[in-house]
Amino acid sequence: MVNTHVTLSGLELDNPVIPASGTFGYGYEFAGLYDINILGSFSFKGTTAEPRFGNPTPRIAECTAGMINAVGLQNPGLEKVISEELPRLKECFHKPVIANVSGFSIDEYVRCCARMDEQEQVGLIEVNVSCPNVHGGGMSFGTDPESAAAVTRAVRSVTTKPLYVKLSPNVTDIVSIAKACEQAGADGLSLINTLMGMRIDLKTRRPVIANRMGGFSGPAIFPVALRMVYQVYEAVRIPLIGMGGVQDARGVIEMMLAGASAVEIGAANLIDPYACKTIVEQLPNVMEEYGIENLTDIIGGAHG
């Protein structure tokens, strides 16, 4: 009997499969399709202090082996997420959940993280300093080590729960940013967020997405994500949540060998709402196929 259990900074998960923020709503949208309690956890839709309608449409563009999105952190705002979404979520998901938080200033990050830290359902806080689809915040905090560290330090001072910083791949040196976040008090890191991309409509000769550019995700980015997880694992001592183009249980195993302690699944959920369920069900068989008894034994197994 294989053991799929993993831990993230003391948070125990039945398995490493976690739907990524922005691809799984608040959970109850998928709960009508299957019992989402089979998941290790999930990262709910990115929360900002104030409600956001998001970017103008069109927001989605298809591309070979992936997609581009520029949703723009649409969400009902911090207080409504706490008063309305979390109670509704609690009815269908009975495990600790990951709160994904974003902001347009350090003060906003602090406010959101402090409130999320108070919520019983929240087991881990994921601080998004890497959203490429908003202006005046988001990725601008995650492309410079000093800025990323400043956000990390500020939210660390108001939180007691595990704090993971979600990193951007749209940088020259992701390792320096990862190390800065670790030194500033992060308990772990999530990587990677989407790459920057765009499409142009040949008929109109204009960008397909109203925002012109957006976040490129899907299987095409998997090798980039894997490389960055591998590099960061060698540079830091804190746990990593790997993500970026993972489509199946073999991708989960590969990401863990690179150094991830758990794995988030993003774009695959938008293609197939049963993607995470399938991966959870596939995982024991794939472990047996490759002679893996305990998943924790293979974390970083490709190094050395």
C-alpha positions as CSV (number, residue, x, y, z in Angstrom):
1,M,0.0,0.0,0.0
2,V,1.6,3.3,-1.1
3,N,1.6,6.4,1.1
4,T,0.5,9.6,-0.7
5,H,0.7,11.8,2.4
6,V,2.8,15.0,2.4
7,T,3.2,18.0,4.7
8,L,3.6,21.7,4.1
9,S,5.2,23.5,7.1
10,G,3.3,21.3,9.5
11,L,0.1,21.2,7.5
12,E,-0.7,17.5,6.7
13,L,-2.2,16.6,3.3
14,D,-3.7,13.3,2.3
15,N,-2.0,13.8,-1.1
16,P,0.0,16.6,-2.8
17,V,-2.7,17.5,-5.4
18,I,-3.9,21.1,-5.0
19,P,-6.0,23.0,-7.5
20,A,-4.4,26.4,-8.2
21,S,-5.9,29.7,-7.3
22,G,-8.1,31.1,-10.0
23,T,-8.8,27.7,-11.6
24,F,-11.1,26.2,-8.9
25,G,-13.2,29.1,-7.7
26,Y,-14.2,28.7,-4.1
27,G,-14.5,24.9,-4.4
28,Y,-18.3,24.6,-4.2
29,E,-18.5,25.1,-8.0
30,F,-16.7,21.7,-8.4
31,A,-18.3,20.0,-5.4
32,G,-21.4,19.3,-7.5
33,L,-19.2,17.2,-9.8
34,Y,-17.3,15.1,-7.3
35,D,-16.3,15.0,-3.6
36,I,-13.6,17.6,-3.5
37,N,-12.5,16.3,-0.1
38,I,-10.3,13.8,-2.0
39,L,-8.0,16.7,-2.7
40,G,-5.0,17.5,-0.6
41,S,-6.2,21.0,-0.3
42,F,-7.0,23.8,-2.7
43,S,-6.0,27.4,-3.2
44,F,-9.1,29.5,-3.6
45,K,-9.6,32.5,-5.9
46,G,-7.2,35.4,-5.3
47,T,-8.5,37.8,-2.7
48,T,-7.9,41.6,-2.7
49,A,-8.9,44.1,0.0
50,E,-11.6,45.6,-2.1
51,P,-14.0,44.0,-4.7
52,R,-12.6,43.8,-8.2
53,F,-14.6,43.4,-11.4
54,G,-11.4,42.4,-13.2
55,N,-10.1,43.3,-16.7
56,P,-12.3,44.2,-19.7
57,T,-13.3,41.3,-22.1
58,P,-12.1,39.4,-24.0
59,R,-9.9,37.9,-21.3
60,I,-9.0,34.5,-22.7
61,A,-7.0,33.5,-25.8
62,E,-6.3,30.0,-26.8
63,C,-2.8,28.9,-28.0
64,T,-0.9,25.8,-28.9
65,A,-0.6,23.6,-25.8
66,G,-1.9,26.3,-23.5
67,M,-4.0,29.4,-23.0
68,I,-3.6,33.1,-22.1
69,N,-5.7,34.8,-19.5
70,A,-6.1,38.3,-18.2
71,V,-8.9,38.0,-15.8
72,G,-7.4,40.6,-13.5
73,L,-8.1,39.2,-10.0
74,Q,-11.9,39.4,-10.2
75,N,-13.2,38.8,-6.7
76,P,-15.8,40.1,-4.3
77,G,-13.3,41.6,-1.9
78,L,-11.8,40.5,1.5
79,E,-14.8,40.9,3.8
80,K,-17.3,39.2,1.4
81,V,-14.9,36.3,0.9
82,I,-14.8,35.9,4.7
83,S,-18.5,36.4,5.4
84,E,-20.0,34.7,2.4
85,E,-17.6,32.5,0.4
86,L,-15.8,30.7,3.3
87,P,-19.0,29.7,5.1
88,R,-20.4,28.3,1.8
89,L,-17.1,26.5,1.2
90,K,-17.2,25.0,4.6
91,E,-20.3,23.0,3.7
92,C,-18.5,21.0,1.0
93,F,-14.8,21.1,1.9
94,H,-13.8,19.8,5.4
95,K,-10.1,20.3,5.3
96,P,-7.8,23.3,5.8
97,V,-7.8,25.5,2.7
98,I,-5.1,27.7,1.1
99,A,-6.0,31.4,1.1
100,N,-4.5,33.2,-2.0
101,V,-4.0,36.9,-1.3
102,S,-3.0,39.7,-3.6
103,G,-2.6,43.4,-3.3
104,F,-1.7,46.8,-4.8
105,S,0.3,48.0,-1.8
106,I,2.1,46.5,1.2
107,D,-0.6,47.8,3.5
108,E,-3.2,45.9,1.4
109,Y,-1.2,42.7,1.6
110,V,-0.9,43.2,5.4
111,R,-4.6,43.8,5.8
112,C,-5.6,40.8,3.8
113,C,-3.1,38.4,5.4
114,A,-4.0,39.5,8.9
115,R,-7.7,38.8,8.3
116,M,-7.1,35.5,6.6
117,D,-4.8,34.4,9.4
118,E,-7.8,34.7,11.8
119,Q,-10.0,32.3,9.8
120,E,-10.3,28.8,11.2
121,Q,-10.6,27.2,7.7
122,V,-7.4,28.7,6.4
123,G,-4.5,26.3,6.9
124,L,-1.9,28.2,4.8
125,I,-1.6,31.7,3.3
126,E,-0.3,32.0,-0.3
127,V,0.9,35.6,-1.0
128,N,0.7,36.3,-4.7
129,V,3.4,38.8,-5.6
130,S,3.4,37.5,-9.2
131,C,0.1,38.2,-11.0
132,P,0.9,39.5,-14.5
133,N,-2.6,40.7,-15.3
134,V,-3.0,43.8,-13.1
135,H,-1.5,47.3,-13.2
136,G,0.0,49.0,-10.2
137,G,0.6,45.9,-8.1
138,G,0.7,42.2,-8.5
139,M,3.8,41.2,-10.5
140,S,5.6,44.4,-9.8
141,F,6.2,43.2,-6.2
142,G,7.6,39.9,-7.4
143,T,10.2,40.9,-10.0
144,D,12.6,42.5,-7.5
145,P,14.2,40.8,-4.5
146,E,13.9,43.8,-2.3
147,S,10.2,44.4,-3.1
148,A,9.4,40.7,-2.6
149,A,11.2,40.7,0.7
150,A,9.5,43.8,1.8
151,V,6.0,42.3,1.2
152,T,7.1,39.0,2.9
153,R,8.5,40.8,5.9
154,A,5.4,42.9,6.4
155,V,2.9,40.1,6.2
156,R,5.0,37.8,8.3
157,S,4.7,40.3,11.1
158,V,0.9,39.9,11.2
159,T,0.5,36.1,10.6
160,T,1.0,33.0,12.5
161,K,0.0,30.4,9.9
162,P,2.3,29.0,7.3
163,L,3.1,31.7,4.8
164,Y,4.1,30.8,1.2
165,V,5.1,33.4,-1.4
166,K,4.0,32.8,-5.0
167,L,6.8,33.7,-7.4
168,S,6.8,35.1,-10.9
169,P,8.7,33.3,-13.7
170,N,8.9,36.7,-15.6
171,V,12.3,37.5,-14.1
172,T,16.0,37.0,-15.0
173,D,16.9,35.3,-11.7
174,I,14.1,33.6,-9.8
175,V,16.7,32.2,-7.3
176,S,17.6,35.6,-5.9
177,I,14.0,36.4,-5.3
178,A,13.3,33.1,-3.7
179,K,16.3,33.5,-1.3
180,A,15.1,37.1,-0.4
181,C,11.7,35.8,0.5
182,E,13.2,33.0,2.6
183,Q,15.4,35.4,4.5
184,A,12.4,37.7,5.1
185,G,10.5,35.0,6.9
186,A,8.6,33.0,4.3
187,D,7.7,29.4,5.4
188,G,7.6,28.2,1.8
189,L,7.4,29.2,-1.8
190,S,4.9,28.6,-4.6
191,L,6.2,28.5,-8.2
192,I,5.6,29.3,-10.9
193,N,2.9,31.8,-11.8
194,T,2.1,32.3,-15.4
195,L,4.5,33.5,-18.1
196,M,3.6,36.6,-20.1
197,G,2.1,36.0,-23.5
198,M,-0.2,37.4,-26.2
199,R,-2.0,36.6,-29.4
200,I,-2.9,38.8,-32.3
201,D,-6.1,38.4,-34.4
202,L,-5.1,38.3,-38.1
203,K,-8.4,39.8,-39.3
204,T,-8.5,42.8,-36.9
205,R,-4.7,43.0,-36.6
206,R,-5.2,43.7,-33.0
207,P,-4.3,41.8,-29.8
208,V,-7.0,39.2,-29.0
209,I,-7.1,40.1,-25.3
210,A,-8.4,43.5,-24.3
211,N,-5.5,43.8,-21.8
212,R,-3.2,43.1,-24.8
213,M,-1.0,40.7,-22.8
214,G,-1.9,38.0,-20.2
215,G,-0.7,35.0,-18.3
216,F,0.4,32.1,-20.4
217,S,-0.3,28.7,-18.8
218,G,-0.9,25.1,-19.8
219,P,1.3,22.1,-20.7
220,A,3.7,24.2,-22.8
221,I,5.2,25.9,-19.7
222,F,5.9,22.7,-17.8
223,P,9.6,22.4,-18.7
224,V,10.1,26.1,-17.6
225,A,8.3,25.5,-14.3
226,L,10.2,22.3,-13.6
227,R,13.5,24.0,-14.3
228,M,12.7,26.8,-11.9
229,V,11.5,24.5,-9.1
230,Y,14.7,22.5,-9.5
231,Q,16.9,25.7,-9.3
232,V,15.1,27.1,-6.3
233,Y,15.1,23.8,-4.4
234,E,18.9,23.9,-4.5
235,A,19.1,27.4,-3.2
236,V,16.6,27.4,-0.3
237,R,15.8,25.3,2.8
238,I,12.0,25.9,2.9
239,P,9.3,23.7,1.2
240,L,8.1,24.4,-2.3
241,I,4.7,24.0,-4.0
242,G,5.4,23.4,-7.7
243,M,3.0,24.3,-10.5
244,G,3.0,25.2,-14.1
245,G,1.6,22.9,-16.9
246,V,1.1,19.8,-14.7
247,Q,-1.5,17.6,-16.5
248,D,-1.4,14.2,-14.9
249,A,0.1,12.1,-12.0
250,R,3.4,11.6,-13.9
251,G,3.8,15.4,-13.9
252,V,3.2,15.5,-10.2
253,I,5.9,12.9,-9.6
254,E,8.3,14.7,-11.9
255,M,7.7,18.0,-10.1
256,M,8.3,16.4,-6.8
257,L,11.5,14.9,-8.0
258,A,12.6,18.4,-8.9
259,G,11.9,19.5,-5.3
260,A,8.2,20.2,-4.8
261,S,6.6,19.0,-1.6
262,A,3.1,19.5,-3.2
263,V,1.8,20.4,-6.6
264,E,-0.8,22.8,-7.8
265,I,-2.9,22.0,-10.9
266,G,-4.1,25.1,-12.8
267,A,-5.1,25.2,-16.5
268,A,-5.9,21.5,-16.6
269,N,-9.0,22.3,-14.4
270,L,-10.3,24.7,-17.1
271,I,-10.0,22.1,-19.8
272,D,-11.4,19.2,-17.7
273,P,-13.2,19.9,-14.4
274,Y,-12.4,16.3,-13.3
275,A,-8.6,16.8,-13.9
276,C,-7.6,16.9,-10.2
277,K,-9.9,13.9,-9.3
278,T,-8.3,11.9,-12.1
279,I,-4.8,12.8,-10.9
280,V,-5.6,11.8,-7.3
281,E,-6.9,8.5,-8.5
282,Q,-3.9,7.9,-10.9
283,L,-1.3,8.7,-8.3
284,P,-1.1,5.4,-6.4
285,N,-0.9,3.4,-9.6
286,V,1.9,5.6,-11.0
287,M,3.7,5.3,-7.6
288,E,3.6,1.5,-7.8
289,E,4.7,1.6,-11.4
290,Y,7.9,3.4,-10.4
291,G,8.5,1.6,-7.1
292,I,7.6,4.6,-4.9
293,E,6.2,3.6,-1.5
294,N,6.2,7.0,0.2
295,L,5.9,10.3,-1.8
296,T,7.9,12.2,0.8
297,D,10.9,10.0,-0.1
298,I,11.1,11.4,-3.6
299,I,11.0,15.1,-2.8
300,G,14.2,16.5,-4.5
301,G,15.1,13.0,-5.7
302,A,16.5,14.3,-9.0
303,H,19.3,16.2,-7.2
304,G,22.6,15.0,-6.0
